[in-house]
Amino acid sequence: MSFAEHRERLYQTLAENTLVIAYAGIPIHTNEDEYLDFVVNSQYFYLTGLERESTAFLAYKTAETVREILFIEEPDPLSERWTGKMPTKEEVQEISGIKDVRYTDGLEGAISSFMGRSRVEQAYFDMYRCHMNDLPDYNLVMAERFHQAYPHVILKDLRTACAPLREQKDAEEVERIRKALNITRQGLEYVMKNLKPGMMEYQVQADFEYTCRRLGARRQAFPTIAGSGINGCMMHYETNHCQVQDGSLILLDLGAKYENYSSDITRTYPANGKFSPRQREIYELVLKANEAVAAAARPGITTKDLNDIACQVLGEGLVAMGMIQDASEVHKYYMHSVSHPMGIDVHDISLAGDVLQPGWVISDEPGLYIDEEAIGIRIEDDLLITENGCEVLSKDIIKDPDAIEAFMA
């Protein structure tokens, strides 16, 4: 499926007399002349396939037709001398499938033209905001600016409109995730070959990220978690500044991003290459839950259903070990949910309560975190929901404890 087909799926859900305005975003300034690494707005990328900052997409749907315009920066030899080649109209036409490509200095005029000459009843902007105290991102700023200029137009959320479309991945999207996972697999194998007590957690992180970059992943899907010992009991530990001790485990939650699609894998390894009996006991329980979730994942159920399965397996195992009295107490050692959708974003958008359908890609990540023993274990795979069940996309990334020990030996 092409990006043009992504847009067509969106148009089929929109009422007539609707304007869609999506911005790639602008670089975020930090200090002096430094900027954060640019990350494109996900809705904009899903609809256009472009990752270039300061570009925009405009579409207007009537009862009869849809007009599409893409706005890019005009190539400037002086800017290119400093920061590299800028995309041309021909290049973005080929990527996006949008024939009408103009320069950004014409964007406001085009919006004004639609508003002055056409009947626009609603306009879609990406208005997502994660937390109340977050600064508004560029798309939200521009939505508020539009609303001030045209208060009679109903604003609607492009992210919400795209959610059911992005939940179901097409073949090309799945292939990009497969490639991201293949890079992640090779990065983890390099880690396993080099892991030893005395290393710093950030050195383990560096071994993984070096391999990913060398294999063509421009960035990570999210900040690498490399938590050894008690640090593995922290869900989003990212400082990675401690020394890996002999006899400890190291929990690695990480993933390469390939052509803007994410992988998300967690593996837990013994620093010295061999699990202790106690570590193996806990590991095998988590692995049992991981496999139970994969066996149950299929169309028609929800990620909550999968989490209930994980809780049951983990809870019964902890009762058998004498660590809790009743399976309902599982959350003493298991604090998160077992699954989330994946795609362009590592925690991809979905609508609450949606049931799994063929084409969804989700995580499968049970874990146990035993502070008093400094044992944190999570095993995470990526699942593609199929017509009758699921495919474990990450099946080639070693997770069997015997196989881990054999590889590390």
Secondary structure by P-SEA (a helix, b strand, c coil): ccaaaaaaaaaaaccccbbbbbbccccccccccccccccccaaaaaaccccccccbbbbbbcccbbbbbbbbccccaaaaacccccccaaaaaaaccccccccccaaaaaaaaaaacccccbbbcccccccccccccaaaaaaaaaaaacccbbbbbcccccccccccccaaaaaaaaaaaaaaaaaaaaaaacccccccaaaaaaaaaaaaaaaccccccccccccccccccccccccccccccccbbbbbbcbbbcccbbbbbbbbbcccccccaaaaaaaaaaaaaaaaaaaaccccccaaaaaaaaaaaaaaaaaaaccccccccccccccccccccccccccccccccccccccbbbbbbbbcccccccbbbbbbbbbbbcccccccccccccccaaaaaaaac
